[in-house]
Amino acid sequence: MQRSSLLRTYYVAAIVVATACVALELATEPNASPRALLFFAALVMLSSFLRVDERSIGFEAAPVFGAMILYHDPVVAIVPVFAGIGLRCAYDAFVDRAARRVEPFYEAAELGLSYYVVALLYASAVARTAPLMAKVSGYILLMVGCVVAHLIFASIRRYLDEERGPLDFRSTLASQTRTLLLVSPIVGLEVMSFAAYGGLGFAAAYLPVLLVAYALRRESVAEKQNADLIRRNRELSILTESAAQILSAEGDEETLRRMVSLLGGLAKLKACAVVTWEMNPEIAGTVYRYGECLPTDQEIGRWVDSAGFAQSAPSRAFVFQNELRRFPLSNGSGIQVLIGIQTVEVIYGILIYETEDASIIKTGNLNLLTLLVNQTAVSLQDQLLRREMRDKTEQLEAQAATMSTILEVSNGLIGSFDIDAMLTRIALAVRTALGFEVVVFALFDPKKDEFVRRAHAGLDDVWEEVRRKHVSSSEIRAFFNEEFRISGSFFVSHTALVQSEHGFFVRPDDTGEKLVAEWHENDMIMVPLMSADQVIGYLSVREPHDRRVPTMEKLKTLEIFAVQAVTALQSARQYEEIKRLTAIDALTPAYNHRYFQEALAKEIHRHQRTSHQFVLAMLDIDNFKRFNDTFGHPVGDEILKGLVDELLTNVRDMDVVARYGGEEFAIIFPETRGVAARDAANRLRELVGKREFALPQVGRALRITVSIGVAVFPEDGETNADLINHADIALYQAKKNGRNQVVLAADVAANEATGA
């Protein structure tokens, strides 16, 4: 059960107990007459109208203590207090129908029970006929017991009340003690006057207390009015400053700093955090911290993300106190205010403000805080609009240069059929003309259902590592989702990169205004390379030099470069297909010997220029002559065809599979380092060994094994002849060692050097 529910239950229980005690005392024939009870109840009710603090012992103690001493019966404590203050509460509820119904009556019950408990102690400790000094001692017991009882009740109430902090025992004890010491002389005067003049004398003796209470009440009202006037003047001053300071600030950081400074004048700052995410709520926010803000930027950012404020921030101030704070920024007690920094169009951020000044929870202060935050949002919006205009001007100035670059690239692609070189040329043009630090072209490999990175600009230091990491088709196609489309491109924010792994997508605005935003380091723009209705690759760009999400005009230009790339690819592939048909082996779909020699020379020349490694593997079918002799040459031919089919299925598009002669084949692995050579060759060897060659001619499936020799450029040779020779030597060693294995030329050389 929550504390608020327990508090209400406690209120009701106290009222029920007090009512039961009143009924019990009235039923046991009290010594005080009903007229006396009404008389004292009237004095208590009159005192309650002049109370300064509604939740503490007041001047009603004077008639109640006097009645206890005179009548020596607890009934004169609980009945007048409960009835007198209860009638005042009923009057307040009648006048103000919106007032709370339970809590005021609990106050009557609390005071009644406090006086009742100490009256019981007094009646049991001091006899009615006790000497004067004993009654004085009893009176002291009355005062002490009354203060203790009040502190106990107040502590319970404060513990259960979620809106209040712990009880300040020192100040409460001092206040109650001063009140009781003040009324003590009046109590003595009341007792003596009652003995001489009866109830009239008692009332006359109590009259000075009423006058003092009335004066204190007026002073309290005046102090509240003065405090309210000071508060209003301070609010007016803050409003005046906000118009001059917030709206004239330059930059988000300065605008927010001035806002927090003004809020400090409204309620003294203890800790504050502001998280902003500009116009795109899916971009990770920027965290600004002020005062005694203990959590780190990362902790604040994670909490704001988990609360979903970027999608729906509170438009009015929400207040949380002490342990109920949603996300405490400081130690100890405090009041936390949450409110979104937003306009009608967009959410700019969230303000988390903590203070120990309880005046912040007043309606006027919260309204002023909301006004300051709204002014800040308007200022941020104005600054964004001005930045947008400046960016558009710069874009117009760059358009002429961009068009010139497009024309230059188009002319340069004429007559070129090297796919990687063409794509690299376009990537460099994109980087220069559009100002992206990283540009990558990737092409689709339908055999492996994955995208292979083929060309780049801006990744020189890590390109070898990047190009080896192929990306599955499903992962890339998830980005080509209508949720991300902007024109013919797809803007994939850093949040979408994370969310896409779990199947969640965020719809970016497809209008030009949405594009004007800060760029996050993990954002990406992707343009599919389309041939007819098929995606044959993609162009991706990252890290714009101006750190801004590109405008619509820049995206259109990027798409023109993508069309150039598609045209160049189609031309190159048509050329390669024609060339391939003239270079295919007569029996198998592998390249012939002449093409192999040309391709090997080409790769040597290219890798000499880049200083990269590549691998040549020579492969031979083990005991192939036995297959021909046993089953005939037609069966041998089918085995050769099946072997080539297996090899072509499991190599990359850039790899070259050629028939070197007879049952011997050569495979060129471009851009492959020596450390990966053995793994690549072993993988092919294992796949061939697992394949069953279905041969209806012999009525059953056959299996074969292969031996492979591997040479690495440039370590094992820098010419065609040297590489082929070293690969053949390694192949011979594999045959010699028992076949069905892979041997590297480097291992053969090492064994010869050691005499093994």
C-alpha positions in Angstrom: 0.0 0.0 0.0 1.3 3.4 -0.9 2.0 6.1 1.8 -0.8 8.3 0.5 -3.3 5.5 1.1 -1.8 4.8 4.6 -2.0 8.5 5.4 -5.7 8.6 4.6 -6.4 5.5 6.6 -4.4 7.0 9.5 -6.6 10.1 9.3 -9.8 8.2 9.4 -8.5 6.0 12.3 -7.6 9.0 14.4 -11.0 10.6 13.9 -12.8 7.3 14.8 -10.7 6.9 17.9 -11.3 10.5 19.0 -15.0 10.1 18.4 -15.0 6.9 20.5 -13.2 8.6 23.3 -15.7 11.5 23.3 -18.6 9.1 23.4 -16.9 7.1 26.2 -16.3 10.1 28.4 -19.8 11.5 27.9 -21.3 8.1 28.7 -19.5 7.8 32.1 -21.2 10.9 33.6 -18.4 13.5 33.7 -18.0 15.9 36.6 -18.2 18.8 34.2 -21.7 19.8 33.3 -22.9 20.0 29.7 -23.0 23.8 30.1 -19.4 23.9 31.1 -18.4 21.7 28.2 -20.2 24.0 25.8 -18.5 27.0 27.4 -15.0 25.6 27.0 -15.8 24.3 23.5 -16.9 27.9 22.5 -13.6 29.3 23.8 -11.6 26.6 21.9 -13.5 27.3 18.7 -12.9 31.0 19.1 -9.2 30.3 19.6 -9.1 28.1 16.5 -10.2 31.0 14.3 -7.1 32.9 15.4 -4.6 30.1 15.0 -1.4 31.0 13.1 -0.3 27.4 12.5 -3.1 25.0 11.8 -1.1 21.9 12.7 0.4 22.8 16.1 -0.6 23.5 19.7 -2.1 27.0 19.9 -3.7 29.3 22.4 -6.6 26.9 22.9 -4.2 25.4 25.5 -5.1 28.2 28.0 -8.8 27.3 28.4 -8.2 23.5 28.1 -5.4 23.5 30.8 -7.5 25.7 33.0 -10.5 23.4 32.7 -8.3 20.3 33.5 -7.1 21.9 36.7 -10.6 23.1 37.7 -12.5 19.9 36.9 -9.8 17.3 37.2 -11.6 15.2 34.5 -10.3 14.2 31.0 -13.7 14.9 29.5 -13.0 18.7 29.7 -9.9 18.1 27.5 -11.2 16.0 24.6 -14.8 17.2 24.3 -14.2 20.9 24.1 -11.2 20.5 21.8 -12.7 17.9 19.4 -16.1 19.7 19.3 -14.7 23.3 19.1 -12.1 22.7 16.4 -14.4 20.2 14.7 -17.1 22.9 14.4 -14.6 25.3 13.0 -13.6 22.7 10.4 -17.2 22.1 9.4 -17.6 25.9 9.0 -14.5 26.0 6.7 -15.8 23.1 4.6 -19.2 24.8 4.2 -17.6 28.1 3.1 -15.0 26.5 0.8 -16.6 23.5 -0.8 -13.4 22.7 -2.6 -11.5 22.2 0.7 -10.4 18.8 1.7 -12.9 17.0 3.9 -10.8 14.6 6.0 -7.6 16.3 6.9 -9.1 19.3 8.9 -11.1 17.0 11.0 -8.0 14.9 11.6 -6.4 18.0 13.0 -9.3 18.3 15.5 -8.9 14.6 16.4 -5.1 14.9 16.8 -5.3 17.9 19.2 -8.2 16.3 21.1 -6.3 13.1 21.6 -3.1 15.0 22.6 -4.9 16.9 25.3 -6.9 13.8 26.3 -3.8 11.7 26.8 -2.1 14.3 29.0 -5.4 14.9 30.9 -5.5 11.2 31.8 -1.9 11.4 33.0 -2.7 14.5 35.0 -5.8 13.0 36.6 -4.0 9.8 37.5 -0.9 11.6 38.8 -2.4 14.5 40.8 -5.3 14.1 43.2 -8.2 16.6 43.1 -7.4 17.8 46.6 -3.6 17.8 46.2 -1.6 20.7 47.6 -0.6 23.6 45.5 2.9 22.5 44.7 1.7 19.1 43.6 -0.7 20.8 41.2 2.1 23.0 39.9 4.2 19.8 39.3 1.1 18.3 37.6 0.8 21.4 35.4 4.4 21.0 34.3 3.5 17.4 33.5 0.6 18.7 31.4 2.8 20.9 29.3 5.6 18.3 28.8 3.1 15.5 28.0 1.2 17.8 25.6 4.4 18.6 23.7 5.5 15.0 23.6 2.1 13.8 22.4 2.0 16.4 19.7 5.5 15.5 18.5 4.5 11.9 18.2 1.4 12.6 16.2 3.2 15.0 14.0 6.1 12.6 13.3 3.6 9.9 12.3 1.8 12.3 10.0 5.0 13.6 8.4 6.3 10.0 7.8 3.1 9.1 5.9 2.7 12.4 4.0 4.5 12.0 0.7 4.4 15.8 0.0 6.3 16.8 3.1 9.8 16.2 4.4 10.8 14.9 7.8 9.7 16.8 11.0 12.1 19.5 12.3 12.0 18.5 16.0 14.1 21.4 17.2 12.0 24.2 15.7 8.7 22.4 16.5 9.8 21.8 20.1 10.9 25.5 20.5 7.7 26.8 19.0 5.4 24.6 21.2 7.4 25.4 24.3 7.1 29.2 23.7 3.4 28.9 23.3 2.9 26.9 26.5 5.1 29.2 28.5 3.1 32.2 27.2 -0.2 30.8 28.2 0.9 29.4 31.7 0.4 32.7 33.5 -3.0 33.0 31.9 -4.0 29.5 33.1 -3.2 30.5 36.7 -5.2 33.8 36.3 -8.1 31.7 34.8 -8.2 29.4 37.8 -8.2 32.2 40.3 -10.8 34.2 38.4 -13.1 31.2 38.1 -12.9 30.7 41.9 -14.0 34.3 42.4 -16.3 35.1 39.5 -17.1 31.8 37.9 -17.3 31.4 34.1 -17.4 35.1 33.5 -14.1 35.6 35.4 -12.6 32.7 33.4 -13.5 34.2 30.1 -12.3 37.7 31.2 -8.9 36.1 32.2 -8.7 34.5 28.8 -9.5 37.7 26.9 -5.8 38.9 26.8 -4.9 35.6 25.1 -7.5 36.3 22.4 -6.1 39.7 21.8 -2.5 38.4 21.5 -3.7 35.7 19.2 -5.6 38.2 17.1 -2.5 40.4 16.8 -0.3 37.5 15.9 -2.8 36.4 13.3 -2.9 39.8 11.7 0.9 39.9 11.7 1.1 36.4 10.1 -1.4 37.5 7.4 0.7 40.7 6.8 3.9 38.7 6.5 2.3 36.3 4.0 1.0 39.3 2.0 4.4 40.9 2.1 6.1 37.6 1.0 3.6 37.3 -1.8 4.4 40.9 -2.9 8.1 40.2 -2.8 7.5 37.0 -4.8 5.5 38.8 -7.5 8.2 41.5 -7.8 10.8 38.8 -8.2 8.7 37.1 -10.9 8.3 40.4 -12.7 12.0 41.0 -12.6 12.7 37.4 -13.9 10.2 37.9 -16.7 11.9 41.2 -17.7 15.4 39.6 -17.6 14.2 36.5 -19.5 13.0 38.6 -22.5 16.4 40.3 -22.7 18.7 37.4 -21.9 17.2 34.2 -23.3 16.0 35.6 -26.6 19.3 37.4 -27.2 21.6 34.5 -26.4 23.7 32.9 -29.2 24.1 29.1 -29.2 22.3 26.4 -27.4 24.8 26.2 -24.5 24.6 29.9 -23.7 20.8 29.9 -24.1 20.4 27.1 -21.6 22.9 28.6 -19.2 20.9 31.8 -19.0 17.7 29.9 -18.5 19.1 28.0 -15.6 20.5 31.2 -14.1 17.0 32.8 -14.2 15.5 29.7 -12.7 18.0 30.0 -9.9 16.5 33.4 -9.1 13.0 31.8 -8.9 14.2 28.9 -6.6 17.8 28.5 -5.5 19.5 25.8 -7.7 20.7 22.6 -6.0 21.2 20.5 -9.2 20.1 20.7 -12.7 20.4 18.7 -16.0 19.2 19.6 -19.4 19.1 17.1 -22.3 18.6 18.4 -25.8 18.3 16.6 -29.1 17.7 19.4 -31.6 15.0 18.8 -34.2 15.3 15.0 -34.5 14.2 13.3 -31.4 15.9 10.1 -32.5 19.4 11.6 -32.3 21.2 11.0 -29.0 20.8 14.0 -26.8 23.4 16.5 -25.6 23.6 16.7 -21.8 24.2 19.9 -19.9 24.8 19.7 -16.1 24.6 22.4 -13.5 25.1 22.7 -9.7 25.6 19.5 -7.6 24.6 17.2 -10.4 26.0 13.8 -9.4 25.0 11.4 -12.3 27.2 11.2 -15.4 26.2 12.4 -18.8 25.8 8.8 -19.9 23.5 7.9 -16.9 21.3 11.0 -17.5 21.1 10.3 -21.2 20.1 6.6 -20.6 17.4 7.6 -18.2 16.0 10.2 -20.5 16.0 7.7 -23.4 14.3 5.0 -21.2 11.6 7.5 -20.1 10.8 8.3 -23.8 10.9 12.1 -23.4 12.3 12.5 -26.9 9.0 11.2 -28.3 6.6 12.8 -25.6 8.0 15.3 -23.2 5.7 16.9 -20.5 4.3 20.2 -21.7 3.7 21.4 -18.1 5.8 21.1 -14.9 5.7 17.9 -13.0 6.9 18.0 -9.4 8.4 15.2 -7.3 9.7 15.5 -3.8 12.5 13.8 -1.8 12.5 10.0 -2.2 9.8 10.2 -4.9 12.1 12.0 -7.3 12.0 10.2 -10.7 15.8 10.5 -11.2 17.6 12.1 -8.3 20.4 14.5 -9.3 21.7 15.2 -5.8 22.0 13.7 -2.3 19.6 14.5 0.5 16.1 15.9 0.2 15.0 18.1 -2.6 12.1 19.1 -4.9 12.5 18.0 -8.5 10.7 19.6 -11.5 10.4 17.9 -14.9 9.3 19.8 -18.0 9.9 19.5 -21.7 11.7 22.3 -23.7 9.4 22.3 -26.7 7.3 24.3 -29.1 4.3 23.3 -31.0 6.4 22.0 -33.8 9.2 20.0 -32.1 10.6 18.8 -28.8 14.1 20.3 -28.2 14.8 18.7 -24.8 13.9 18.1 -21.2 14.7 20.1 -18.1 15.3 18.3 -14.7 15.6 21.0 -12.0 16.2 20.3 -8.3 15.9 22.8 -5.4 15.3 22.8 -1.7 13.2 25.9 -1.9 9.6 24.8 -1.3 8.2 27.9 -2.9 8.8 26.4 -6.3 5.7 24.2 -5.9 3.4 27.2 -5.7 1.2 27.6 -8.7 2.6 31.0 -9.6 6.2 29.9 -9.5 5.5 26.8 -11.6 3.7 28.9 -14.2 6.7 31.3 -14.3 9.0 28.3 -14.7 6.9 27.0 -17.6 7.0 30.5 -19.2 10.8 30.7 -19.0 11.2 27.2 -20.5 8.8 28.1 -23.3 10.8 31.2 -24.1 14.0 29.1 -24.2 12.3 26.7 -26.7 11.3 29.7 -28.9 14.9 31.0 -28.8 16.3 27.6 -29.7 13.9 27.4 -32.6 14.9 30.9 -33.8 18.6 30.0 -33.8 17.9 26.8 -35.7 16.0 28.7 -38.4 18.9 31.2 -38.8 21.4 28.4 -39.1 19.2 26.8 -41.8 19.2 30.0 -43.9 23.0 30.2 -43.6 23.3 26.6 -44.7 21.1 27.1 -47.7 23.2 30.0 -48.9 26.3 27.9 -48.7 24.6 25.1 -50.6 23.7 27.5 -53.5 27.2 28.7 -53.7 28.5 25.1 -54.0 26.0 23.9 -56.7 28.0 25.2 -59.7 31.2 23.4 -58.6 29.2 20.2 -58.0 27.6 20.2 -61.4 31.1 20.7 -62.9 32.4 17.7 -61.0 29.5 15.5 -62.2 30.3 16.4 -65.8 34.0 15.6 -65.3 33.2 12.2 -63.8 30.9 11.4 -66.7 33.6 12.1 -69.2 36.2 10.2 -67.2 34.1 7.0 -67.2 33.9 6.8 -70.9 36.0 3.8 -72.2 36.8 2.5 -68.6 35.8 -1.0 -67.7 37.6 -1.6 -64.4 34.8 -1.7 -61.9 36.8 -1.0 -58.8 38.7 1.9 -60.5 35.4 3.4 -61.8 33.7 3.2 -58.4 36.7 4.6 -56.7 36.7 7.6 -59.1 33.0 8.3 -58.3 33.6 7.9 -54.6 36.4 10.5 -54.7 34.2 12.8 -56.6 31.4 12.4 -54.1 33.8 13.2 -51.2 35.1 16.3 -53.0 31.9 17.7 -54.3 29.5 16.9 -51.5 31.8 17.1 -48.5 31.5 13.6 -47.0 34.5 12.2 -45.2 33.6 8.6 -45.8 32.2 7.2 -49.1 31.7 3.5 -49.7 30.4 1.5 -52.7 29.3 -2.1 -52.1 28.0 -4.6 -54.7 25.5 -7.4 -54.2 26.8 -11.0 -54.5 23.7 -13.1 -55.3 25.5 -16.4 -54.7 26.2 -15.7 -51.1 23.3 -13.3 -50.6 25.5 -10.6 -49.2 27.0 -7.2 -50.1 30.7 -6.8 -50.8 32.5 -3.5 -50.4 34.4 -2.7 -53.6 35.5 0.9 -53.5 35.9 3.8 -51.0 37.1 7.3 -50.3 38.3 8.2 -46.8 39.0 4.8 -45.4 42.7 4.3 -46.5 43.9 3.2 -43.1 41.2 0.5 -42.4 40.0 -0.4 -45.9 41.6 -3.8 -46.0 39.8 -4.8 -42.8 36.6 -3.1 -43.8 36.3 -4.8 -47.3 36.8 -8.3 -45.8 33.7 -7.8 -43.6 30.8 -8.6 -45.9 27.3 -7.6 -44.9 24.3 -9.9 -45.2 21.5 -9.0 -47.6 18.9 -9.0 -44.9 20.8 -6.4 -42.8 21.2 -4.0 -45.7 17.7 -4.4 -47.1 16.3 -3.5 -43.6 17.7 -0.1 -44.1 16.0 0.2 -47.5 12.7 0.6 -45.7 10.1 3.2 -46.5 10.4 4.4 -42.9 13.8 5.8 -43.8 13.2 7.1 -47.3 14.0 10.6 -48.2 13.6 11.1 -52.0 15.5 8.2 -53.5 17.9 7.9 -50.6 17.6 6.4 -47.1 18.6 8.4 -44.0 19.6 5.9 -41.3 20.1 7.6 -38.0 22.4 6.2 -35.3 19.3 5.1 -33.3 17.9 3.2 -36.3 21.2 1.4 -36.6 20.6 0.0 -33.1 16.9 -0.5 -33.4 17.1 -2.3 -36.7 18.8 -5.2 -35.0 15.6 -5.8 -33.1 13.2 -5.0 -35.9 12.2 -1.5 -34.8 12.1 1.5 -37.1 11.6 5.2 -36.7 9.9 7.2 -39.4 12.0 10.2 -40.4 10.1 13.2 -41.7 10.2 13.2 -45.5 10.1 16.9 -45.8 13.2 19.2 -46.4 12.8 20.8 -43.0 13.6 17.5 -41.2 17.0 17.4 -42.9 18.4 20.5 -41.2 19.8 18.9 -38.0 23.1 18.0 -36.4 24.8 14.9 -37.7 25.6 12.1 -35.2 28.8 10.2 -35.7 26.9 7.0 -36.3 24.3 8.4 -38.8 24.4 7.1 -42.4 22.9 7.9 -45.7 22.5 5.0 -48.2 21.5 5.2 -51.8 20.5 1.9 -53.5 22.1 1.1 -56.9 19.1 0.0 -59.0 19.2 -1.9 -62.3 15.6 -2.3 -63.5 13.9 -3.3 -60.2 16.9 -5.1 -58.7 19.3 -3.7 -56.1 22.7 -4.4 -57.4 24.6 -2.5 -54.7 24.5 0.6 -52.6 26.4 3.9 -52.1 26.8 4.9 -48.4 28.1 8.2 -47.1 29.0 9.3 -43.6 30.6 12.2 -41.6 29.7 15.3 -43.6 32.4 18.0 -43.1 29.8 20.6 -42.0 28.4 18.1 -39.3 24.9 18.6 -40.7 22.4 16.2 -42.1 22.4 16.9 -45.9 19.7 19.0 -47.5 17.3 17.7 -50.1 19.4 19.3 -52.9 22.6 17.5 -51.7 20.7 14.2 -51.6 19.5 14.7 -55.2 23.1 15.3 -56.3 24.2 12.2 -54.4 21.5 10.2 -56.3 23.0 11.5 -59.6 26.4 10.0 -58.7 24.6 6.7 -57.8 23.0 6.7 -61.3 26.5 7.3 -62.8 27.8 4.3 -60.9 25.0 2.0 -62.1 25.6 3.1 -65.7 29.3 2.4 -65.4 28.7 -1.0 -63.7 26.3 -2.1 -66.5 28.9 -1.1 -69.2 31.7 -2.8 -67.3 29.7 -6.0 -66.7 28.6 -6.2 -70.4 32.2 -5.8 -71.4 33.3 -8.5 -68.9 30.6 -10.9 -70.0 31.7 -10.6 -73.7 35.3 -11.0 -72.6 34.4 -14.0 -70.4 32.7 -15.8 -73.2 35.9 -15.7 -75.2 38.0 -16.9 -72.3 35.9 -19.9 -71.0 37.3 -23.4 -71.0 35.8 -25.7 -73.7 34.6 -28.3 -71.2 33.9 -26.6 -67.9 32.6 -23.1 -67.0 36.1 -22.2 -65.7 38.3 -19.7 -67.5 40.8 -21.2 -69.9 44.6 -21.2 -69.6 45.2 -18.1 -71.7 42.8 -16.0 -69.6 44.3 -17.3 -66.4 47.8 -16.1 -67.5 46.4 -12.7 -68.4 44.4 -12.4 -65.2 47.5 -13.5 -63.1 49.6 -10.8 -64.8 46.9 -8.2 -64.2 46.7 -9.0 -60.5 50.4 -8.9 -60.1 50.5 -5.5 -61.6 47.6 -4.2 -59.5 48.9 -5.6 -56.3 52.4 -4.2 -56.9 50.8 -0.8 -57.2 48.8 -1.2 -53.9 51.5 -3.2 -52.1 48.8 -5.7 -51.0 49.0 -9.5 -51.0 47.1 -12.0 -53.1 47.0 -15.8 -53.3 47.4 -18.3 -56.1 46.2 -21.8 -55.5 47.0 -24.8 -57.8 44.4 -27.6 -57.3 44.6 -31.2 -58.6 42.1 -34.1 -58.3 43.6 -37.0 -56.4 43.9 -40.3 -58.5 41.9 -38.8 -61.3 43.4 -41.3 -63.8 41.9 -44.1 -61.8 38.4 -42.6 -62.3 38.9 -42.4 -66.1 40.3 -45.9 -66.3 37.5 -47.3 -64.1 34.4 -45.4 -65.3 35.5 -43.9 -68.6 36.3 -40.4 -69.8 32.7 -39.2 -70.0 32.4 -39.8 -66.2 35.7 -38.0 -65.7 34.4 -35.1 -67.7 31.3 -34.9 -65.5 33.5 -34.9 -62.4 35.5 -32.0 -63.8 32.3 -30.0 -64.5 31.0 -30.7 -61.0 34.3 -29.7 -59.4 34.2 -26.4 -61.2 30.6 -25.8 -60.2 31.5 -26.4 -56.6 34.5 -24.0 -56.8 32.5 -21.3 -58.5 29.7 -21.6 -56.0 32.1 -21.0 -53.0 34.5 -18.3 -54.2 34.0 -14.6 -54.4 33.0 -12.7 -57.5 36.5 -11.2 -57.7 38.2 -14.6 -57.5 39.3 -16.3 -60.7 38.8 -20.1 -61.3 40.7 -21.4 -64.3 41.5 -24.8 -65.8 45.2 -25.0 -66.0 45.3 -28.3 -67.8 43.8 -31.8 -67.5 42.5 -32.2 -64.0 44.6 -29.4 -62.6 43.0 -26.0 -61.9 44.2 -22.6 -60.7 42.4 -20.2 -58.4 43.4 -16.5 -57.9 42.3 -14.9 -54.7 42.8 -11.1 -55.1 43.2 -8.9 -52.0 43.9 -12.0 -49.8 46.6 -12.0 -47.2 48.9 -14.8 -46.7 47.6 -15.6 -43.2 44.2 -16.4 -44.7 45.5 -18.5 -47.6 45.6 -21.8 -45.8 42.0 -21.3 -44.4 40.6 -20.4 -47.8 42.2 -23.3 -49.5 41.2 -25.8 -46.8 37.6 -24.6 -46.9 37.4 -25.4 -50.7 39.2 -28.7 -50.1 36.6 -29.7 -47.4 33.7 -28.6 -49.5 34.9 -30.6 -52.5 35.4 -33.7 -50.3 31.9 -33.5 -49.0 30.2 -33.2 -52.4 28.6 -36.3 -53.9 28.9 -36.4 -57.7 25.6 -37.9 -59.0 26.5 -40.0 -62.0 23.6 -42.0 -63.6 26.1 -43.7 -65.9 27.6 -45.7 -63.0 24.4 -46.0 -61.0 25.7 -44.3 -57.9 27.3 -41.1 -56.6 31.1 -40.7 -56.4 33.3 -38.6 -54.2 36.7 -37.1 -54.9 39.5 -35.4 -53.0 41.8 -32.7 -54.1 45.3 -31.6 -53.2 46.1 -27.9 -53.2 49.4 -26.0 -53.3 49.3 -22.3 -52.3 51.7 -19.4 -53.2 51.4 -15.9 -51.9 52.4 -12.7 -53.8 54.9 -11.2 -53.4 56.6 -13.5 -50.8 56.6 -16.6 -53.1 57.2 -14.8 -56.3 56.6 -11.6 -58.3 56.1 -13.0 -61.7 53.6 -15.4 -63.3 56.3 -18.1 -63.7 57.6 -17.8 -60.1 54.1 -17.9 -58.5 53.0 -20.9 -60.6 56.2 -22.7 -60.0 56.0 -22.3 -56.2 52.4 -23.2 -56.1 53.1 -26.4 -58.2 56.0 -27.3 -55.9 53.6 -27.0 -52.9 51.0 -29.1 -54.8 53.6 -31.8 -55.5 54.4 -31.8 -51.8 50.7 -32.2 -50.9 50.6 -35.2 -53.2 53.7 -36.6 -51.7 52.4 -36.2 -48.2 49.4 -38.4 -48.9 47.0 -36.2 -50.9 43.8 -34.5 -49.8 45.6 -31.7 -48.1 46.8 -28.1 -48.5 50.5 -27.1 -48.5 51.8 -23.6 -48.6 54.9 -22.7 -50.6 56.2 -20.9 -47.5 56.1 -24.2 -45.6 58.0 -26.1 -48.3 60.7 -23.4 -48.3 60.9 -23.5 -44.5 61.2 -27.3 -44.4 64.0 -27.2 -47.1 65.8 -24.6 -45.0 65.8 -26.8 -41.9 66.4 -30.0 -43.8 63.1 -31.6 -42.8 
